[in-house]
Structure formats: C-alpha cells, structure tokens
Amino acid sequence: MLPAAERNTVSRTNLFALGFDLPQATRHVLDELDLAIRGRRRLDAVYEALDGTRTERVLRPLGLYFWGKVWTLAAWCELREDFRSFRADRLSVLGELEVGFRDEPGRTLKDFLRRWAECPPVAGDEP
C-alpha cells in the first residue's frame, strides 16, 4: 500500500516495540485498536479508570503509543468531546460501530500531537 520510497524506509527502520510480557487480553485489544485506526472505524468501548470507575465511550482511535511499560491509545472521545489517552490494558472494546469517521479539523492525530506538545498531560489525569 505504501509507495516504493516509503516501503524502503519502513523496511530499514530499526525501531521496535516488543511485547514479550504483554498479557494476551492486552494483545487482543491492541490488535483491535490497530485495525480500527487503519480502517477509520469508531469504537464502542469501556474504560476502567485507576479508581475502578468504568465508563462507556465512543472513540475515534487515532494512534497507539508505547511508553516502555504500557501502551496507550490516542483518541477523540465523543463522550468528552475532546482528545483523550487511554491505557490499552484498561480498555475493553465492545465492538466497531457501523459508521466510521473522517478527519475533521481539530480532531485529527496531528491536532492531538500539537495539543500534547503545547500542554503535555499530567500523570493521573482522568481520561
């Protein structure tokens, strides 16, 4: 799917995020998130906060990030009408919604990264 120049760059990349100790349930969630990101599919999901509170969310998944010990999903959260980051090991995907999504100004991965660069999230912030 990538142009030849891009394929060459990707094939020479020596950056890896190995997950030998990753629980099978988290691997499954990461696979679902990856497919939804590439397919531009909205997700129905449940997120469990550190305090045990569970909330159901409709998410537009934008990107996956590995922080050394945990994977997080960058997403547009339709419940909060804002960007949020979700730990993959605290996320349960209930399913993909029939209606996908398109990039909208202010709701793209580029917008998420721009905002994060201007004001990084504080550890423990509620998603």
Sequence and secondary structure as in RCSB ss.txt:
>XXXX:A:sequence
MLPAAERNTVSRTNLFALGFDLPQATRHVLDELDLAIRGRRRLDAVYEALDGTRTERVLRPLGLYFWGKVWTLAA
WCELREDFRSFRADRLSVLGELEVGFRDEPGRTLKDFLRRWAECPPVAGDEP
>XXXX:A:secstr
   HHHHHHHHT       TT  HHHHHHHHHHHHHHHHTEEEEEEEE TTS EEEEEEEEEEEEE SS EEEEE
EETTTTEEEEEEGGGEEEEEEEEEE    TTSSHHHHHHHHHHS   TT   
